[in-house]
Amino acid sequence: MAKVCEVCGKSPSTGNTISHSNKKSKRWWKPNVQKVRVLVDGKVKRMRVCTSCLKAGKVQRAV
């Protein structure tokens, strides 16, 4: 299962690491996705949410 934010859809992306000698090697950037309990329509549901969505207040955590 891919680690994708269920709120904003942020997913892993690829690119190159470039050294000082300009050698290139493949690498991944992975979003910081956490499994949290969230209130959705008055019910508690587990979702995978990135930390930037949590910090922005796009979801309300269940206590």
KAMO-V150249 format. One record per backbone hydrogen bond with DSSP energy under -1.0 kcal/mol. CO is the residue of the C=O (numbers start at 1). NH is the residue of the N-H. If there is no record, write none. Layout:
co: {CO:CO}
nh: {NH:NH}
//
This chain:
co: {2:5:10:13:15:17:19:23:25:27:29:31:32:34:36:37:38:40:43:45:47:48:49:50:51:52:53:60}
nh: {4:9:5:29:27:25:22:19:17:15:13:33:51:49:47:62:45:43:40:38:36:6:34:54:55:56:58:39}
//
